[in-house]
């Protein structure tokens, strides 16, 4: 079955999908497809497989079954892994409605100092998920709740908007014993909330891992964009490092700027994760550096293979051509649209520096499930 005859992925109005062949994908034959196949196979073994949030072809169940059978054997060689994707998926270059290319940013797993008890050194609380927080699922009809809110609070009277950041800062969650640990300042917490996961080094030297556990549902506001507008900084010069330095330099300014972002993220501790394992993404699986991406989950399902072709900073003053197969394993409140992705770069300060430099256009080709049977 050719890509032209295969079923095209459903897209939002205005977005475009162009069928392409593997011959038209730069670098396809050079990639090690075994890495992406390993990640895809782990997604097929979850319950339900791939945790789809949007309709996907029924043949995806068949593809996952084949993946599980393949995973039970010895690890396939590179050619077998490559053929698996070529035989089970059609290839579609995706362009957004108002541009010829997609847009990619980077994110990472930061590490901060923190404490399990409040003190003068660690006064900023990090909250676990409230019991009354309800996350909107595709198709949910919530009368009286704005369509743009992705979560709400369950009350005896029904669903109501969940408190925004300002209300939470003012004490809306006080008395619920939701504090799971304490951080040095609101800037560290802001970075953690933007990245969606992190490692916290405790005073006794132990390291605890934090994973995303939900958010209050209010829209995300980019503080980098807000700072650019306030201080006339060209967007191309606004990096995460520069934003953090500005916030750290003035606590009052930091408080006011952070308050612009009404979105508030909640976390859970995961002390069972091996130190060398990546953070847990929205799909419930560990992320792999430079192989895992976050996508708009209202457009694409978790587990979606996608080919990324871009030139991005290498973090050392140069650039790197990144052409490889990746797997959608995460999402984020700022990741909106069919050709918008966030690339997981890795853990720690070096990865964070590089991630903060990535704000680049890229070619986005999704691999959409197709029936390989004659």
NUTIMI-361928 format. One record per residue (C-alpha): x, y, z. Coordinates in steps of 0.05 Angstrom, whole numbers, plus 32768, in hexadecimal, padded with zeros to 4 digits. Layout:
N
XYZ ...
# end
This chain:
374
800080008000 801E80437FED 801D807F801B 7FF080A27FE9 7FBC806C7FF2 7FC48065803D 7F968088806E 7FAE80CF807D 7FB080E480C6 7F77811180DD 7F8E815980E5 7F71819B80FF 7F5481CA80CB 7F8981EA809F 7FC281BA80B0 7FDE81938076 7FF6814B806F 802081388032 802D80EF8024 807880E1801C 80A280A3800F 80DE808E8039 810980A37FFE 80F380EA800B 810880EA8054 81508103805D 817A80D48087 8144809E808E 81718064807B 81AA807B80A9 8182807C80EA 81838044811C 81398032811D 81437FFF8154 814480378188 810080518172 80E4800B816C 80F87FFB81B3 80D4803A81CC 8097802C81A0 80947FE481BB 80937FFC8203 8057802781F2 80337FEB81D4 803B7FC68216 80167FFA823F 7FCC7FF38251 7FAB800C8226 7FE1800881EF 7FFD804D81DD 7FC880708208 7FA8809081CC 7F8280D081D8 7F6A80DB8191 7F4B80A88161 7F80807C8140 7F788046810A 7F6080038124 7F9D7FE48103 7FC78002813A 7FB37FC88167 7FCD7F988132 800E7FBF812D 80177FBD8178 800A7F728179 80417F698145 806F7F95816D 80647F6B81AC 80757F2C8185 80B37F4D8169 80C87F6381AF 80C47F1B81C8 80FB7F068198 81447F1B8196 814D7F65818A 81437F71813F 817C7F8C8114 817B7FD180F7 815D7FBC80B5 81247F9580D5 81137FD08101 81137FFF80C6 80E67FD1809D 80B67FCC80D8 80A7801680D3 80A680178087 80747FDD8084 80457FF280BC 8040803D80B3 80348070807C 805D80B0807C 803E80F6807E 80628139807F 803A816780AC 803681B280A3 800D81E180CF 7FD9820F80B2 8002824F80B0 804A823680A5 807482098079 809781E780B3 808B81D080FA 80A781F08138 80D181CC816C 80E981DE81B2 811181B581E3 810581A0822B 812C817A8260 812B815B82A5 8148818F82D5 816981818318 815F81AF8354 816C81AF839E 812F81A483CA 81168189840C 80DE815E8426 80D28190845E 80C781DB845B 80FF82088473 811B824E8468 814782318432 810E820C8410 80CD82348417 80AC822783D4 807A81ED83D3 807381BB839A 802E819C8398 801481578389 7FD5814D8360 7F9681648385 7F60812F838E 7F2B815D8371 7F51816C8330 7F2E815082F2 7F52814F82AF 7F28815A8271 7F29811F8241 7F1A812381F6 7ECF812681ED 7EBF813E8234 7E85816F8236 7E8C819D8272 7E5181CD8275 7E6682108293 7EB18202828B 7ED782298256 7EEB81FE821C 7F3382158224 7F3A81F8826A 7F5A81B38269 7F4981A482B2 7F1781B682E8 7F0881AE8331 7ED3817B8348 7EA48198837D 7E628183839B 7E4081B4836A 7E648197832E 7EA281AC8308 7EBF81F28311 7EFF821282F6 7F3C81FD831E 7F6182358341 7F9682578315 7FDE82658329 7FCE82A6834D 7F9882848377 7FC6824A8388 7FFD827A839C 7FCA829E83C8 7FBA825E83EE 7F83823A83C6 7FA381F783D5 7FB78205841D 7FA281D18451 7F9D8197841F 7FE2817A842F 7FF5817883E6 803D818F83F1 806B815783DA 80AC817E83E4 80C881C483E9 80F581EB83B9 8124822683BF 80FA82598399 80C082628368 80F18266832D 8109821F8338 80C18209833E 80AF822E82FE 80E6820B82D7 80D081C882F3 808881D582DF 809C81E98298 80C681AB828F 8093817C82AF 80C4815082D5 8103815582FE 8135813B8330 813981588375 81788150839E 8166814E83E8 819281688421 81A981218433 81C2811583EC 818880EA83D4 816780FA8392 811C80F58389 80FB80F68344 80BD811F8333 808C810F82FB 8053813782DE 801081298300 7FE1815B82E1 7FD481A682DB 7F9E81D682EE 7F8481DC82A7 7F918226829B 7FB5823D825C 8001823F825C 802282838252 806982858238 809482AE8269 80CB82B18235 809D82D48204 80828302823B 80C98316824F 80DC83228206 80A1835281FF 80AE83768241 80F883818236 80FB838481EA 8126834581E4 81258326819E 810282E281A3 813E82C08183 816982D881BE 813982C081F4 8152827E8211 813F82598250 8183826A826F 817782B48263 813082B1827F 8146828D82BE 818082BD82CA 814F82F882C5 811E82D882F5 815482C48327 816F830C8328 812F832B8342 80FF8305836E 80C783388368 80CC833B831D 80CD82EF831B 808E82EB8345 8069831B8318 807F82FA82D7 807182B382EE 802B82CA8304 801B82D682BA 801A828B82AF 7FD8827482CC 7FE9822B82BF 8002820482FC 802081BE82F9 801B8187832E 804D814F833A 8056810A8358 809580EC8376 80B280AE8354 80EB8092837E 80E880508359 8107806B8319 814F8054830B 8181808E830A 8192808182C1 8149808082AB 812A80BB8289 80EF80E082A9 80A980C482A0 808380E68268 803880EE825E 803580A9823F 804B808B8281 808E80748266 80D6808C826E 80ED80C0823C 812A80B58210 815880F08200 8152810981B8 812080D181A9 80E380E681D1 80B7812181BE 807B814481DD 8040815081AE 7FFB817081B0 7FD3813681CA 7F92815281AD 7FB181458168 7FE08109816F 7FDF80CA819A 801780B581C8 8044808181A7 804180A48164 8083809B813D 809A80DB811B 80D680EE80F2 80F8812F8107 8127815480D8 8146819380F4 818681B98101 818A81C9814B 81BF81E6817B 81F081B28196 81F581D881D8 823F81E881CD 823A8222819D 822F81F9815F 81F681D5813E 81E1818E812E 81B6817080F7 81818146811B 8160811580EC 814380D98110 810580B28122 80E480C68164 80A980B0818D 807280DD81AB 807480CF81F6 8061810F8218 8037814E8212 80388195822D 800981D08236 803481FA8206 803681C481D0 7FFC81D581A4 7FF081C4815B 7FFE818B812A 8047819F811B 805D81B68160 808B818A8189 80B7818E81C6 80F7816581C2 810F81428202 815981528205 816D812E8245 817A81398290 81A4816C82B5 81C281B182A8 81E581A18267 81A581868248 818081C18264 81AF81F38243 81A681D18200 815B81CA8207 815582148215 8176822581D3 814781FC81A8 811282278186 81168210813F 80ED81FF8102 80EF81B780EB 80D2818580BA 809F815880DC 808B811580BD 805B80E980E4 8056809E80DA 800C808D80D9 7FF6804580E4 7FE1801F80A6 7FCC7FD88097 80077FB48077 7FDB7F798063 7FCF7F728017 
# end
